[in-house]
Amino acid sequence: MYNKKVSIPGINTSELKTYTNEEMIELFKRYQNGDTYAKDLLVEGNLKLVLSILKRFKTTEDNINDMFQIGCIGLIKAIDNFDLSLNVCFSTYAVFLIKGEILRAYRDATPIRVSRGTKDIAYKILAYKEKYYNANGVEPTNAEVASKLGIEEYFISYALTSLKEPVSIYQPIYNDGGDTIYLLDQIANKKEEYDKETLISLRKAMDNLKAREYDVIYNRYIVGKTQTELSHELNISQAQVSRIEKTALENMKRLVK
């Protein structure tokens, strides 16, 4: 759980360079005197630091490379702003900037907005659990975590849930060769049954859309992409995506009625 291997496409992590503290100081002197090649060496020599910080975060094969690059942005900022006169180890200074960039990316990338305070608590919970696990070989109980962080025990589950990726209700969960069962089909409605005729009408309405309209509706409401993401993928403006989406929804309303 805590000692997972981080693999970056195109990079052999076992061959990454590292420098001694004396070598780092010399490279910083060269860079701060105008040697831009020394900056490249400083970046290369601290990529393992980015990887070590990245291990603390929940990553997937889809976003690991993006998160690594974002961590490198924090590393570059640390290199550009490091002050040798303070006699502080560079890694001690850099870890805060690298971690900050990665945390900011996670917050901004979440489709469902959660308060920053809640997410900060969630990351504190994970950090404490990791520290406790490394020291004791077992995870702490929720009561121990709550006592240590000064929060209510019930809030632990709520805070950690804020870090989970949302799932589309059209996520397929079973297919035996016949009709696919989607998450939507398994959601209970205690007030009333789902109007299956309406669902069928919606699917038929989508099937009658133009190809571009179908792509936009499918990616916006089933895949969950933003209009900005679609504008990049389709090589059109965000305003054009918005117009296509509006037209498609109006066409679907007429077809459903």
Helices and strands as residue ranges (DSSP letters): G 13-15, H 21-32, H 36-44, H 47-54, H 64-81, G 84-86, H 90-109, H 116-136, H 142-149, H 154-161, E 172-174, E 181-182, H 183-186, H 196-207, H 211-218, I 219-223, H 227-234, H 238-256
